[in-house]
C-alpha cells in the first residue's frame, strides 16, 4: 500500500474517531460540552437561563431538530415536554440516556420503544 493511501486511510479513521460521541471525555457534563462550543450563549440568551426555558428549548431544536422530527422515543413528547425535562444538561453527562421510569411506571425503555 502506498504511503499516500495509508496516510489518507489513517487520516479518515482519525477524523471519524475524533468526531464520534465516544471521543468526548467520560463524565463530561452536557452543559460543559455545549459551553465549549460557544460559551453559555450556546444555549442561554446573554449567558443567563430564561425564566421559562423556552429560549433554551429553541436552541436545542436549532441544532438537534424538533421532537416531531426525531425518533419514536421523542415524537410522543412533542408539545408536552422540553428537551431539558429529560436531558437535564447541568445534571447529565455526555452519553447518558434519561430513563423512562422518571415519568412512566410501565417498564418501558427507549430501546423497547424503538423495537
ROSE-4610 file (N, C-alpha, C; in Angstrom, 1 decimal, always signed):
// ROSE-4610
residu = [X/X/X/X/X/X/X/X/X/X/X/X/X/X/X/X/X/X/X/X/X/X/X/X/X/X/X/X/X/X/X/X/X/X/X/X/X/X/X/X/X/X/X/X/X/X/X/X/X/X/X/X/X/X/X/X/X/X/X/X/X/X/X/X/X/X/X/X/X/X/X/X/X/X/X/X/X/X/X/X/X/X/X/X/X/X/X/X/X/X/X/X/X/X/X/X/X/X/X/X/X/X/X/X/X/X/X/X/X/X/X/X/X/X/X/X/X/X/X/X/X/X/X/X/X/X/X/X/X/X/X/X/X/X/X/X/X/X/X/X/X/X/X/X/X/X/X/X/X/X/X/X/X/X/X/X/X/X/X/X/X/X/X/X/X/X/X/X/X/X/X/X/X/X/X/X/X/X/X/X/X/X/X/X/X/X/X/X/X/X/X/X/X/X/X/X/X/X/X/X/X/X/X/X/X/X/X/X/X/X/X/X/X/X/X/X/X/X/X/X/X/X/X/X/X/X/X/X/X/X/X/X/X/X/X/X/X/X/X/X/X/X/X/X/X/X/X/X/X/X/X/X/X/X/X/X/X/X/X/X/X/X/X/X/X/X/X/X/X/X/X/X/X/X/X/X/X/X/X/X/X/X/X/X/X/X/X/X/X/X/X/X/X/X/X/X/X/X/X/X/X/X/X/X/X/X/X/X/X/X/X/X/X/X/X/X/X/X/X/X/X/X/X/X/X/X/X/X/X/X/X/X/X/X/X/X/X/X/X/X/X/X/X/X/X]
num = [1/1/1/2/2/2/3/3/3/4/4/4/5/5/5/6/6/6/7/7/7/8/8/8/9/9/9/10/10/10/11/11/11/12/12/12/13/13/13/14/14/14/15/15/15/16/16/16/17/17/17/18/18/18/19/19/19/20/20/20/21/21/21/22/22/22/23/23/23/24/24/24/25/25/25/26/26/26/27/27/27/28/28/28/29/29/29/30/30/30/31/31/31/32/32/32/33/33/33/34/34/34/35/35/35/36/36/36/37/37/37/38/38/38/39/39/39/40/40/40/41/41/41/42/42/42/43/43/43/44/44/44/45/45/45/46/46/46/47/47/47/48/48/48/49/49/49/50/50/50/51/51/51/52/52/52/53/53/53/54/54/54/55/55/55/56/56/56/57/57/57/58/58/58/59/59/59/60/60/60/61/61/61/62/62/62/63/63/63/64/64/64/65/65/65/66/66/66/67/67/67/68/68/68/69/69/69/70/70/70/71/71/71/72/72/72/73/73/73/74/74/74/75/75/75/76/76/76/77/77/77/78/78/78/79/79/79/80/80/80/81/81/81/82/82/82/83/83/83/84/84/84/85/85/85/86/86/86/87/87/87/88/88/88/89/89/89/90/90/90/91/91/91/92/92/92/93/93/93/94/94/94/95/95/95/96/96/96/97/97/97/98/98/98/99/99/99/100/100/100/101/101/101/102/102/102/103/103/103/104/104/104/105/105/105/106/106/106/107/107/107/108/108/108/109/109/109/110/110/110/111/111/111/112/112/112/113/113/113/114/114/114/115/115/115]
x = [+0.9/+0.0/+0.9/+0.6/+1.4/+1.3/+2.3/+2.3/+1.1/+0.8/-0.3/-1.6/-1.8/-3.0/-3.1/-2.0/-2.0/-2.3/-1.7/-2.0/-3.4/-4.0/-5.4/-6.3/-6.1/-6.9/-6.7/-5.5/-5.3/-5.9/-5.8/-6.5/-8.0/-8.6/-10.0/-10.5/-9.7/-10.1/-9.9/-8.9/-8.7/-9.8/-10.2/-11.3/-12.6/-12.9/-14.1/-14.1/-13.0/-12.9/-13.0/-12.3/-12.4/-13.8/-14.6/-15.9/-17.0/-16.6/-17.7/-18.0/-19.2/-19.6/-18.7/-18.1/-17.3/-15.9/-15.6/-14.4/-14.4/-15.6/-15.8/-15.3/-14.8/-14.3/-15.4/-15.1/-16.1/-16.4/-17.7/-18.1/-18.2/-18.1/-18.2/-19.7/-20.0/-21.4/-21.9/-23.2/-23.7/-23.5/-23.8/-23.7/-22.3/-21.3/-19.9/-19.5/-20.0/-19.7/-20.3/-21.5/-22.1/-21.4/-21.0/-20.3/-19.0/-18.3/-17.0/-17.2/-18.4/-18.7/-18.8/-19.6/-19.9/-20.2/-19.6/-19.8/-21.3/-21.7/-23.0/-24.1/-23.7/-24.6/-25.0/-24.3/-24.7/-26.1/-26.5/-27.9/-28.7/-28.0/-28.7/-28.5/-29.6/-29.5/-28.7/-27.7/-26.8/-26.2/-26.1/-25.4/-26.2/-27.4/-28.2/-29.5/-29.9/-31.1/-32.3/-33.2/-34.5/-35.4/-36.5/-37.4/-38.2/-38.6/-39.4/-38.7/-37.5/-36.7/-37.0/-37.9/-38.3/-37.2/-36.4/-35.3/-34.3/-34.0/-33.1/-33.7/-35.0/-35.6/-35.5/-35.6/-35.4/-34.0/-33.0/-31.6/-31.4/-31.9/-31.8/-32.3/-33.5/-34.1/-33.3/-32.7/-32.0/-30.8/-30.2/-29.1/-29.6/-30.5/-30.8/-32.1/-32.9/-34.2/-35.3/-36.5/-37.7/-38.0/-38.8/-39.2/-40.0/-40.8/-41.6/-40.7/-39.5/-38.6/-37.7/-37.7/-36.8/-37.5/-36.8/-37.3/-38.5/-39.0/-40.2/-40.2/-39.0/-38.9/-39.3/-38.9/-39.1/-40.4/-40.9/-42.1/-43.4/-43.7/-44.9/-44.8/-43.6/-43.5/-43.6/-43.7/-43.8/-45.0/-44.8/-45.9/-46.1/-45.5/-45.7/-44.5/-43.3/-42.1/-41.1/-40.1/-38.9/-37.8/-36.7/-35.6/-35.0/-34.9/-34.3/-35.1/-36.4/-37.2/-36.7/-36.1/-35.5/-33.9/-33.4/-31.9/-31.1/-31.7/-31.1/-29.6/-29.3/-27.9/-26.9/-27.4/-26.5/-26.4/-27.1/-27.0/-26.6/-26.6/-26.3/-25.0/-24.4/-23.1/-23.4/-22.4/-22.4/-22.6/-23.5/-23.7/-24.7/-25.1/-26.1/-27.5/-28.3/-29.6/-30.6/-31.6/-32.6/-33.4/-34.0/-34.8/-36.2/-37.0/-38.4/-39.1/-38.6/-39.2/-39.3/-38.6/-38.8/-40.2/-40.9/-42.3/-43.3/-42.8/-43.6/-43.3/-44.4/-44.2/-44.6/-44.5/-44.9/-43.7/-42.5/-41.4/-40.8/-41.3/-40.7/-39.3/-38.6/-37.3/-37.2/-36.2/-36.0/-35.8/-35.1/-34.8/-36.1/-37.0/-38.2/-39.1/-39.1/-40.0/-39.5/-38.2/-37.6/-37.7/-38.1/-38.2/-39.3]
y = [-1.2/+0.0/+1.2/+2.2/+3.4/+4.3/+5.1/+6.0/+7.0/+7.5/+8.4/+7.8/+6.6/+5.9/+5.6/+5.1/+4.8/+6.1/+7.2/+8.5/+8.9/+8.7/+9.0/+8.2/+6.9/+6.0/+6.3/+6.5/+6.8/+8.2/+9.2/+10.5/+10.4/+9.6/+9.4/+8.7/+7.7/+6.9/+7.8/+8.6/+9.5/+10.6/+11.1/+12.1/+11.5/+10.3/+9.6/+9.4/+9.0/+8.8/+10.1/+11.1/+12.4/+13.0/+12.8/+13.3/+12.5/+11.3/+10.4/+10.8/+10.6/+10.9/+10.2/+9.0/+8.3/+9.0/+10.0/+10.7/+11.7/+12.1/+13.0/+12.4/+13.1/+12.6/+12.0/+10.9/+10.2/+11.2/+11.3/+12.1/+13.6/+14.0/+15.4/+15.8/+16.8/+17.3/+17.8/+17.6/+18.1/+19.6/+20.3/+21.8/+22.2/+21.5/+21.8/+21.6/+20.5/+20.2/+21.3/+21.7/+22.8/+24.1/+24.4/+25.7/+25.7/+24.6/+24.6/+25.0/+24.8/+25.2/+26.7/+27.3/+28.8/+29.5/+29.0/+29.6/+29.3/+29.9/+29.7/+30.1/+31.1/+31.6/+30.5/+29.4/+28.3/+27.9/+28.0/+27.6/+28.7/+29.7/+30.7/+32.1/+32.8/+34.2/+35.0/+35.7/+36.5/+35.7/+34.4/+33.5/+33.2/+33.7/+33.5/+32.7/+31.8/+31.0/+31.9/+31.5/+32.2/+31.7/+32.5/+32.1/+30.9/+30.7/+29.5/+28.4/+28.6/+27.6/+27.5/+28.4/+28.4/+28.7/+29.7/+30.1/+28.9/+28.2/+27.1/+26.0/+25.7/+24.7/+25.0/+26.3/+26.7/+26.4/+26.7/+26.4/+25.0/+24.1/+22.6/+22.2/+22.7/+22.3/+22.9/+24.0/+24.6/+23.8/+23.0/+22.1/+20.6/+20.2/+18.8/+18.4/+19.4/+19.2/+19.2/+19.3/+19.3/+17.9/+17.8/+16.5/+15.7/+16.4/+15.7/+15.1/+15.7/+15.2/+14.1/+13.8/+12.8/+11.4/+10.5/+9.1/+8.9/+7.6/+7.2/+7.5/+7.6/+7.9/+9.3/+10.2/+11.7/+12.1/+11.6/+12.1/+12.2/+11.2/+11.4/+12.5/+13.0/+14.1/+15.5/+15.6/+16.8/+17.6/+18.8/+19.7/+19.5/+18.5/+18.3/+18.6/+18.3/+18.4/+19.3/+19.8/+20.4/+19.5/+19.7/+18.8/+18.6/+19.7/+19.7/+19.0/+18.7/+18.0/+16.6/+16.0/+14.7/+14.7/+15.6/+15.6/+16.5/+17.1/+17.9/+18.2/+19.2/+19.4/+19.8/+20.3/+20.6/+19.5/+18.3/+17.2/+15.9/+15.9/+14.6/+14.8/+13.7/+13.6/+13.2/+13.6/+13.2/+11.7/+11.2/+9.8/+9.2/+9.9/+9.4/+9.5/+8.5/+8.4/+8.5/+9.4/+9.5/+8.2/+7.9/+6.7/+7.1/+6.2/+6.5/+6.4/+5.6/+5.4/+6.7/+7.8/+9.0/+9.5/+9.2/+9.6/+8.4/+7.3/+6.2/+5.0/+4.3/+3.2/+1.9/+1.8/+0.6/-0.2/+0.1/-0.7/-0.4/+0.6/+0.9/+1.5/+1.3/+1.9/+2.4/+3.3/+3.8/+2.7/+1.7/+0.6/-0.2/-0.4/-1.1/-0.3/+1.0/+1.8/+1.8/+1.7/+1.7/+0.4/-0.7/-2.0/-2.1]
z = [+0.0/+0.0/+0.0/-0.8/-0.9/+0.3/+0.6/+1.7/+1.7/+0.5/+0.3/+0.7/+0.2/+0.5/+2.0/+2.6/+4.0/+4.8/+4.4/+5.1/+5.0/+3.8/+3.6/+4.5/+4.5/+5.3/+6.8/+7.2/+8.6/+9.0/+8.1/+8.4/+8.5/+7.6/+7.6/+8.9/+9.3/+10.5/+11.7/+11.8/+12.9/+12.9/+11.8/+11.8/+12.2/+11.8/+12.2/+13.8/+14.3/+15.7/+16.5/+16.0/+16.7/+16.7/+15.7/+15.6/+16.2/+16.7/+17.2/+18.7/+19.1/+20.5/+21.5/+21.2/+22.2/+22.4/+21.5/+21.7/+22.8/+23.3/+24.4/+25.7/+26.5/+27.8/+28.6/+29.2/+30.1/+31.2/+31.5/+32.7/+32.4/+31.1/+30.8/+30.8/+31.5/+31.6/+30.3/+30.0/+28.7/+28.6/+29.6/+29.6/+29.3/+29.9/+29.7/+28.3/+27.7/+26.3/+25.4/+25.6/+24.8/+25.0/+26.2/+26.5/+25.8/+25.6/+24.9/+23.4/+22.9/+21.5/+21.4/+22.3/+22.1/+23.4/+24.5/+25.8/+26.2/+27.3/+27.8/+26.9/+26.0/+25.0/+23.9/+23.9/+23.0/+23.3/+24.6/+25.0/+25.6/+26.3/+27.0/+26.4/+26.2/+25.7/+26.8/+26.3/+27.2/+28.2/+28.1/+29.0/+30.3/+30.4/+31.6/+31.3/+32.1/+31.9/+31.8/+30.9/+30.8/+31.9/+32.2/+33.2/+32.9/+31.7/+31.3/+30.5/+30.2/+29.5/+28.0/+27.5/+26.1/+25.2/+25.5/+24.7/+24.5/+25.6/+25.6/+24.8/+24.8/+24.1/+22.6/+22.2/+20.8/+20.4/+21.2/+20.9/+20.7/+21.5/+21.3/+19.9/+19.6/+18.3/+17.1/+17.3/+16.2/+15.7/+16.6/+16.3/+16.1/+17.0/+17.0/+16.3/+15.9/+15.3/+16.3/+15.8/+16.7/+17.1/+18.2/+18.7/+17.7/+16.9/+15.8/+14.7/+14.6/+13.5/+14.0/+15.3/+15.9/+15.9/+16.6/+16.6/+17.4/+17.5/+18.1/+19.6/+20.2/+21.7/+21.9/+21.0/+21.2/+20.7/+19.6/+18.9/+19.8/+20.7/+21.5/+22.5/+22.8/+23.7/+23.1/+21.8/+21.1/+21.6/+22.0/+22.5/+24.0/+24.6/+26.0/+26.9/+26.4/+27.1/+26.4/+27.1/+26.6/+26.7/+25.9/+26.0/+27.4/+28.1/+29.4/+30.4/+30.1/+31.1/+31.2/+30.2/+30.3/+30.3/+29.5/+29.3/+30.2/+31.2/+32.3/+32.0/+31.2/+30.7/+31.8/+33.0/+34.1/+35.1/+34.8/+35.7/+35.0/+33.7/+33.0/+32.2/+32.0/+31.3/+29.8/+29.0/+27.6/+27.5/+26.7/+26.5/+27.5/+28.6/+29.5/+28.8/+29.0/+28.4/+29.6/+29.4/+30.5/+30.6/+31.7/+31.8/+31.8/+31.1/+31.0/+32.4/+33.3/+34.6/+35.5/+35.0/+35.7/+35.7/+34.6/+34.5/+34.3/+33.6/+33.3/+34.2/+34.7/+35.6/+35.0/+33.6/+32.9/+32.4/+32.8/+32.5/+31.1/+30.4/+29.1/+29.2/+28.1/+28.0/+26.6/+26.3/+25.0/+24.0/+24.4/+23.5/+23.1/+24.1/+23.8/+23.0/+23.1/+22.2/+20.8/+20.6/+19.2/+18.5/+19.2/+18.5/+17.6]
